[in-house]
Amino acid sequence: MDRKEIEAKVRNFMIEDLEIDEEKIKPDALLKQDLGIDSLDFIDIVVIVEKTFGVKIKSEEMAGVKTFSAFCDYLESKLG
């Protein structure tokens, strides 16, 4: 799966499942501050990512992930 596919799938579940406004989702958008992702959303993200990408997210690995682009980088590294 290439970077564009990863970004498209992440963007799609953020819009569909987390109900984030599509216009807010930009590469440098901060997950918490700009996109409003909270701890409950994070639980949903873990489940969605496992279903969509077949990878497990570890909270300690996500500690430094602050932006949409960094989250996609993280997934790309897990899928690589």
C-alpha positions as CSV (number, residue, x, y, z in Angstrom):
1,M,0.0,0.0,0.0
2,D,1.5,3.4,-1.0
3,R,1.4,6.7,0.9
4,K,-1.5,8.1,-1.1
5,E,-3.7,5.0,-0.3
6,I,-2.8,5.3,3.4
7,E,-3.7,9.0,3.5
8,A,-6.9,8.4,1.6
9,K,-8.0,5.6,4.0
10,V,-7.1,7.6,7.1
11,R,-8.8,10.7,5.7
12,N,-11.9,8.7,4.9
13,F,-12.3,7.1,8.4
14,M,-11.7,10.5,10.1
15,I,-14.5,12.0,8.1
16,E,-16.9,9.0,8.2
17,D,-16.3,7.5,11.6
18,L,-15.0,10.4,13.7
19,E,-17.1,13.0,11.9
20,I,-14.2,15.4,11.5
21,D,-14.7,18.2,9.0
22,E,-12.9,17.3,5.8
23,E,-11.5,20.9,5.4
24,K,-9.7,20.6,8.7
25,I,-7.7,17.5,7.6
26,K,-4.4,18.9,6.3
27,P,-0.9,17.4,6.5
28,D,0.2,19.7,9.4
29,A,-3.2,19.5,11.2
30,L,-2.6,18.7,14.9
31,L,-4.6,15.6,15.9
32,K,-5.8,16.9,19.3
33,Q,-5.9,20.7,18.8
34,D,-7.0,21.1,15.1
35,L,-8.9,17.8,14.6
36,G,-10.3,17.5,18.1
37,I,-9.3,13.9,18.5
38,D,-9.6,12.9,22.2
39,S,-8.9,9.7,24.1
40,L,-12.2,8.1,23.2
41,D,-11.6,8.9,19.5
42,F,-8.2,7.3,19.9
43,I,-9.8,4.0,21.0
44,D,-11.9,4.1,17.9
45,I,-8.9,4.8,15.8
46,V,-7.1,1.8,17.2
47,V,-10.0,-0.5,16.2
48,I,-10.4,1.1,12.8
49,V,-6.7,0.9,12.0
50,E,-6.6,-2.8,13.0
51,K,-9.6,-3.6,10.7
52,T,-8.5,-1.4,7.8
53,F,-4.7,-1.9,7.8
54,G,-4.2,-5.1,9.9
55,V,-1.7,-3.4,12.3
56,K,-1.8,-2.8,16.0
57,I,-1.2,0.7,17.3
58,K,0.7,0.9,20.6
59,S,0.1,4.0,22.7
60,E,3.7,4.4,23.6
61,E,4.7,4.5,19.9
62,M,2.0,7.1,19.3
63,A,3.4,9.5,22.0
64,G,5.3,11.6,19.5
65,V,2.7,11.6,16.8
66,K,1.1,15.0,16.7
67,T,0.0,15.7,13.2
68,F,-2.1,14.0,10.4
69,S,1.1,13.6,8.3
70,A,3.0,12.1,11.3
71,F,0.2,9.6,11.9
72,C,0.3,8.6,8.2
73,D,4.2,8.3,8.5
74,Y,3.6,6.0,11.6
75,L,1.2,3.8,9.7
76,E,3.5,3.7,6.6
77,S,6.4,2.5,8.9
78,K,4.2,-0.2,10.4
79,L,3.0,-1.4,6.9
80,G,6.5,-1.1,5.4
